[in-house]
Amino acid sequence: MTCLRRWEAVAVWEGVHAMAAEGAGDDRHDGGVHLTERELEVLRLILEGRPSKEAAKILCCSKRTVDFHLARVYEKLEVSNRVQAMRRVADMGLISLASEQLGKG
């Protein structure tokens, strides 16, 4: 897998902006949860089923950095794992759990 620059990888996370309500500033927010663009990028890749190591390659950062962002997402969503995160963002209406939406990228 090729390491993509942030601005080149738009196709990888084109659905990221749909995951959050339109808001002011750099943070996206919905349902009282404020996620940064990078947190949304990481979350989108994780919800596509990609492991942290693969997400790190796509985002041109370390696995530790991806895990850091993921930990912040979990904290903000008040969850402790990927499955709970998926359920929480679906409950918030930030993503659809329709089978055609999952695993596409």
Buried (B, 14 or more C-beta within 10 A) or exposed (E): EEEBEEEEBEEBBEBBBEBBEEEEEEBBBBBEBBBBBBBBBBBBBBBBEBEBEBBBBBBBBEBEBBBBBBEBBBEBBEBEEBEEBBBBBBEBEBBEEEEEBEEEB
